[in-house]
Amino acid sequence: MGCGKNRVESASEGCVCDILKEIVDAQNDVTDDCNSSCEESINELMGDRGTNKDTVPVILYCKDCKPFKGFGARRNEIDKIRESFIFRVKEVDEDCECALLELLATPHSSEECHIKSPSDQDTSNLRATGICITVDLNCFCHITCLPAINARA
């Protein structure tokens, strides 16, 4: 799927979805709650059970090679729109068509929308926000994984 959807079938087709599914499986092994390569981050998550790491933060890139930024708000704070380039994968559907992503942000980050790129986003203390969005996985061509963290602390 993804960028290769309109091309001839190849071994790399669907790689973004496959990585997202692997991340979900690994995260679900260490929690029941909703180096720079993805494989290293997944191994770090699985190998560091004593440190309570429960999340492989990801940045997704759209077909135009720009990082994807998600927006949302908590139900009881609809007037406080949050934004993030960094997500926790919650679910991936069986057909690799859609995924449920949770926005990750720092507790002290502003609710105002001002982050222009992933490098502008503070990653020093990423936490789960409880804000989830559903995305179409056919829109993404690239994924970057950050080192595993404990986003639920």
C-alpha positions in Angstrom: 0.0 0.0 0.0 1.2 3.5 0.6 3.2 5.2 -2.2 3.5 1.9 -4.2 -0.2 1.4 -4.4 -0.4 2.3 -8.1 2.9 0.5 -9.0 3.6 -3.2 -9.7 3.6 -5.3 -6.6 7.0 -5.4 -4.9 8.6 -6.6 -1.7 8.7 -3.1 -0.3 5.1 -2.3 -0.9 3.3 -1.7 2.4 6.5 -1.2 4.4 5.1 1.8 6.3 2.1 -0.3 7.3 4.2 -3.3 8.2 6.4 -1.2 10.5 3.3 0.4 12.1 1.8 -3.1 12.8 5.1 -4.3 14.3 5.2 -1.2 16.6 1.6 -1.8 17.7 2.4 -5.4 18.5 5.6 -4.5 20.4 3.8 -1.8 22.4 0.9 -4.1 23.2 3.3 -6.6 24.6 4.5 -4.1 27.2 1.3 -2.2 28.0 -2.4 -2.7 27.9 -3.2 1.0 27.5 -4.7 2.8 24.8 19.5 4.6 17.5 17.2 6.2 14.7 16.0 3.1 12.7 12.6 1.7 13.4 14.0 -1.8 14.0 16.4 -0.4 16.6 13.5 1.5 18.4 11.3 -1.7 18.3 14.2 -3.7 19.7 14.8 -1.1 22.4 11.2 -1.2 23.4 11.2 -5.0 23.6 14.6 -5.3 25.3 14.2 -2.6 28.0 11.2 -4.0 29.9 12.8 -3.0 33.2 12.7 0.7 32.2 8.9 0.7 31.5 9.3 1.9 27.9 5.9 1.6 26.2 6.0 3.7 23.0 8.0 4.0 19.8 7.3 7.6 18.8 6.9 8.0 15.0 6.9 10.8 12.5 5.1 10.1 9.2 5.7 11.7 5.9 3.1 12.4 3.2 3.6 11.6 -0.4 5.0 15.1 -1.0 7.8 14.3 1.4 6.5 16.8 4.0 6.0 15.6 7.6 2.4 15.0 8.6 1.1 17.2 11.5 -2.0 16.1 13.4 -4.5 18.3 15.2 -7.1 17.5 17.9 -8.6 18.4 21.2 -9.8 16.5 24.3 -13.6 16.3 24.5 -13.7 18.5 27.6 -11.3 21.0 26.2 -12.6 21.6 22.7 -11.3 25.2 22.8 -7.7 24.0 23.2 -6.6 22.6 19.9 -3.3 20.7 20.2 -0.9 19.8 17.4 1.9 17.3 16.9 4.3 15.8 14.3 5.0 12.9 16.7 2.6 10.0 17.3 2.0 6.8 19.3 0.5 4.1 17.1 -2.6 2.8 18.8 -4.1 0.5 16.1 -3.6 -0.5 12.5 -6.5 -2.2 10.7 -6.1 -5.6 9.2 -5.9 -4.4 5.6 -3.3 -1.7 6.4 -5.7 1.0 5.2 -6.2 3.0 8.4 -4.4 3.6 11.7 -5.4 5.2 15.0 -2.6 7.6 16.2 -2.3 9.4 19.5 -0.7 12.8 19.5 2.4 13.0 21.7 3.5 16.3 23.2 5.3 17.7 26.2 3.2 18.5 29.2 4.3 22.2 29.1 3.7 22.7 25.4 1.3 25.3 24.5 -2.2 24.5 23.1 -1.7 27.2 20.4 -0.8 25.9 17.0 2.7 27.1 16.3 5.0 24.2 15.4 6.2 24.6 11.9 8.3 21.4 11.6 9.3 18.3 13.7 12.5 20.0 14.6 10.5 22.8 16.3 8.7 20.3 18.5 10.0 19.8 22.0 10.8 16.1 22.5 12.5 16.2 25.8 9.6 14.8 27.8 7.0 13.5 25.3 3.7 12.2 26.8 0.5 10.7 25.5 -2.1 13.4 25.2 -5.2 11.2 25.0 -6.0 12.9 21.6 -6.4 10.3 18.9 -6.8 10.7 15.1 -7.6 8.2 12.4 -5.4 8.4 9.3 -5.4 6.8 5.8 -2.2 4.9 5.5 -2.2 5.2 1.7 -1.2 8.8 2.2 2.2 8.1 3.7 5.5 7.2 2.0 8.1 7.4 4.8 8.3 6.8 8.5 10.9 7.9 11.1 11.1 6.2 14.5 12.4 8.0 17.5 14.0 6.1 20.4 11.5 4.2 22.6 10.1 6.2 25.6 7.6 5.8 28.4 4.8 8.1 27.2 2.4 7.1 30.0 4.5 8.2 33.0 
